[in-house]
Amino acid sequence: MLRTIFFKNKPVIVGTSSISGPKEAKGSIGSYIKMKLDDDMFGEDTFEQAETKMLFYAIKDAIKESGRDEEQINAIIAGDLLNQIIASTFSVRNFQTGYLGVYSACATFTESLTIGATMLDGGYMENVVCATSSHFSSAERQYRYPLELGCTRPPLSQWTVTGAGACVLSKNGKGPKVVCATIGKIVDFGVADANNMGAAMAPAAADTLLTHLKETGCEPNYYDLIVTGDLGTFGSRIFKDLI
Amino acid sequence: MLRTIFFKNKPVIVGTSSISGPKEAKGSIGSYIKMKLDDDMFGEDTFEQAETKMLFYAIKDAIKESGRDEEQINAIIAGDLLNQIIASTFSVRNFQTGYLGVYSACATFTESLTIGATMLDGGYMENVVCATSSHFSSAERQYRYPLELGCTRPPLSQWTVTGAGACVLSKNGKGPKVVCATIGKIVDFGVADANNMGAAMAPAAADTLLTHLKETGCEPNYYDLIVTGDLGTFGSRIFKDLI
């Protein structure tokens, strides 16, 4: 059964926004980030509240950038890495739109984009916000150890992004178009090391890309850029080996 | 902006399955449950593993009931109440289909049904599995206290279902049809008591039903049954008062 969805009407990304902590702002994609924070606490008391505030900013600003009003948004499709995806729910609480919560770990944003594009392409909605967030310090508490414990980080450990991103997808407008989406499946090689997420994710990323190329009939050089969720240095190497 | 999606082709529920623990089997809908367990551990070592096994059973059996092969399923859309929706991911790991993880607490199943119906109705997929699970003992550990602590349960506390359900949605076939879906929004009255989930959920449930009736133009007596996620005795009373 095909895992790729081809969009007939090609929904358009009409507005985007992003926000990050200071470390990300200094990184290789720092110049593309719209709002760069000096302090990753963002004036809040907890990491989770800071993450929630970042996501709220990204959604609000993406709507503004799109030239749409909040009243024109049918639904916000969002998810994050926390229990009960609380960063998403507590951010979206501030909007009077429908809400669909999604969870696919590092693939959460592409999942929201896939569902959002389907809603628009089939004519069921007019404008949808797709959004996600993470925070290094809340992710460490969630997946590994609270920072306060001062655990040593092993060499393979990655640095979860402190940041949030959102886009407004629309039926019509000017901007990049969503042409198709290949839905991933779970590929588990049995990596159970919470400090080696790249190795855990690489097999599914490889399977998704190969399935995508096969089902679309495209060659890798057709693309300007092939981007995955962050596999890290070693996960990326495994990904290339598997491919 | 409309929050209701109207399906043109009306996807069909062609197969269903359910499984529950002994308490649920003795309840008012017990006679509708397909597989009733004598032991809510289902032969596993932990509550989470038991929940995962129940969900796997429900998905597998719903596919069988639908008369479809696993190869004919485009995607499984599933979610549960646990961190990283692990019951869903560990169940779906056993299937070679696409996977979309969703999280909307007690509305998870309707969210999966909404997304699945959209995928089919727009012609993007042929067959989709929608599924969810919960387990009283894993939910207590997740949301309140591990059972081993022996905490007293206050009078308003609810009993999370030990069970799993799944259905196969299809473009064509015989069975109940999905006609439309109204997407809920977050309505927070500030209830912060983890033992009074009914009161926390009732405002959003009321808003969704009222929005649904308004946008579809239907009267309550048009329906044979109006069903919500379990609001409990007191949550249901609040729900009716709000309505």
Contacts between the chains, C-beta under 8 A, distances in Angstrom:
chain1	res1	chain2	res2	distance
A	1	B	71	6.1
A	1	B	72	5.9
A	1	B	73	6.3
A	1	B	74	5.0
A	1	B	97	7.2
A	1	B	126	6.8
A	1	B	127	7.6
A	2	B	74	6.9
A	3	B	74	6.8
A	3	B	75	7.4
A	3	B	97	7.9
A	3	B	98	4.6
A	5	B	119	7.6
A	5	B	124	4.5
A	5	B	125	7.4
A	6	B	124	7.9
A	71	B	1	6.1
A	72	B	1	5.9
A	73	B	1	6.3
A	74	B	1	5.0
A	74	B	2	6.9
A	74	B	3	6.8
A	74	B	183	7.6
A	75	B	3	7.4
A	75	B	183	5.5
A	79	B	103	6.8
A	83	B	83	5.3
A	83	B	142	7.7
A	84	B	103	7.0
A	84	B	105	6.9
A	85	B	103	5.2
A	89	B	186	6.2
A	92	B	186	5.7
A	93	B	186	4.6
A	93	B	188	5.3
A	95	B	185	7.9
A	96	B	185	6.6
A	97	B	1	7.2
A	97	B	3	8.0
A	97	B	185	6.2
A	98	B	3	4.5
A	98	B	183	3.5
A	98	B	184	6.7
A	98	B	185	5.4
A	99	B	104	8.0
A	99	B	183	7.2
A	99	B	184	6.8
A	99	B	185	5.6
A	99	B	186	5.6
A	100	B	102	7.3
A	100	B	104	7.2
A	100	B	111	5.9
A	100	B	114	7.6
A	100	B	115	7.1
A	100	B	183	6.6
A	101	B	102	6.5
A	101	B	103	4.3
A	101	B	104	4.9
A	101	B	111	7.1
A	102	B	100	7.3
A	102	B	101	6.5
A	102	B	102	5.7
A	102	B	103	6.9
A	103	B	79	6.8
A	103	B	84	7.0
A	103	B	85	5.2
A	103	B	101	4.3
A	103	B	102	6.9
A	103	B	103	4.7
A	104	B	99	8.0
A	104	B	100	7.2
A	104	B	101	4.9
A	105	B	84	6.9
A	111	B	100	5.9
A	111	B	101	7.2
A	114	B	100	7.6
A	115	B	100	7.1
A	115	B	115	5.7
A	115	B	118	7.9
A	118	B	115	7.9
A	118	B	118	5.7
A	118	B	119	6.0
A	118	B	122	6.2
A	118	B	124	5.9
A	119	B	5	7.6
A	119	B	118	6.0
A	121	B	122	6.4
A	121	B	124	7.9
A	122	B	118	6.2
A	122	B	121	6.4
A	122	B	122	2.9
A	122	B	123	7.7
A	122	B	124	7.4
A	123	B	122	7.6
A	124	B	5	4.4
A	124	B	6	7.9
A	124	B	118	5.9
A	124	B	121	7.9
A	124	B	122	7.4
A	125	B	5	7.4
A	126	B	1	6.8
A	127	B	1	7.6
A	142	B	83	7.7
A	183	B	74	7.6
A	183	B	75	5.5
A	183	B	98	3.5
A	183	B	99	7.2
A	183	B	100	6.6
A	184	B	98	6.7
A	184	B	99	6.8
A	185	B	95	7.9
A	185	B	96	6.6
A	185	B	97	6.2
A	185	B	98	5.4
A	185	B	99	5.6
A	186	B	89	6.2
A	186	B	92	5.7
A	186	B	93	4.6
A	186	B	99	5.7
A	188	B	93	5.3
